[in-house]
Amino acid sequence: MKAEKLTEKQVAEELEKLPGWTIKNGNLHHTFEFADFSEAFGFMTRAALIAESMGHHPDWSNVWNKVDVKLSTHSIGGLSNLDFQLAKKMQKLV
């Protein structure tokens, strides 16, 4: 899949389709909260397989039951269609 940089208008339109996601420091951002560490790690494992298949990888961290996700496309210096596609796929996992 090819990354296409989105305009501010496109970003705003795509963001409306992702409740709970925000733009923070130029990244598409969301914190997922789970019942415990096992659920959080399971989510990360499933999301990692999707990200790998897309060739597009998140910046993320995990502390116990929380997974903090930041998406941007470093190669284009901004937000792309791939960031929103991955975010939508992550949403479907929960």
C-alpha positions in Angstrom: 0.0 0.0 0.0 1.2 3.5 -0.8 1.1 6.3 1.7 -0.7 9.4 0.5 -0.4 12.5 2.6 -3.8 13.9 3.7 -4.8 17.5 3.7 -6.0 19.1 6.9 -9.6 18.8 5.6 -9.1 15.1 4.8 -7.7 14.5 8.3 -10.7 16.3 9.9 -13.1 14.2 7.8 -11.4 10.9 8.7 -11.1 11.8 12.3 -14.9 12.2 12.5 -15.1 8.5 11.7 -12.9 7.5 14.6 -14.6 8.3 18.0 -12.1 8.7 20.8 -9.1 9.4 18.5 -7.5 12.8 18.5 -4.6 14.6 16.8 -1.9 15.2 19.3 1.5 16.6 18.4 0.9 15.8 14.7 0.0 12.2 15.4 -3.2 10.3 15.3 -3.6 9.3 18.9 -5.7 7.0 21.1 -5.3 5.2 24.4 -7.0 1.8 24.6 -7.9 0.5 28.0 -8.5 -3.2 28.8 -9.5 -5.3 31.8 -5.9 -6.4 32.4 -2.4 -6.8 31.0 -3.3 -10.0 29.2 -6.1 -8.4 27.2 -3.9 -5.4 26.4 -1.0 -7.6 25.2 -3.4 -9.8 23.2 -4.7 -6.6 21.4 -1.1 -5.6 20.7 -0.3 -9.0 19.2 -3.3 -8.9 16.9 -2.7 -5.3 15.9 1.0 -6.1 15.3 0.0 -8.8 12.8 -2.2 -6.3 10.9 0.4 -3.6 11.0 3.0 -6.0 9.6 0.7 -7.1 6.8 0.2 -3.4 5.9 3.9 -2.5 6.2 2.9 0.3 8.4 3.8 0.2 12.1 2.5 2.2 15.1 4.5 4.0 17.7 2.9 2.6 20.9 3.5 1.8 24.5 1.9 -0.5 27.0 1.6 0.0 30.8 -0.5 -2.8 32.4 -4.0 -2.5 30.9 -3.4 0.5 28.7 -2.0 0.7 25.1 -1.1 4.2 24.0 -1.1 4.4 20.2 0.4 7.2 18.0 0.2 6.9 14.3 1.9 9.0 11.6 3.7 8.3 8.4 7.4 9.3 8.9 8.3 8.9 5.3 5.9 11.7 4.2 6.2 13.8 7.3 2.6 13.8 8.3 -0.7 11.8 8.4 -1.6 9.5 5.6 -4.4 7.2 4.4 -2.4 4.3 6.0 -2.6 5.9 9.5 -6.4 6.0 9.3 -6.7 2.6 7.8 -4.6 1.1 10.6 -6.6 3.0 13.2 -9.9 1.7 11.8 -8.5 -1.9 11.9 -7.4 -1.4 15.5 -10.8 -0.2 16.4 -12.4 -3.3 15.0 -10.2 -5.4 17.3 -11.8 -4.1 20.5 
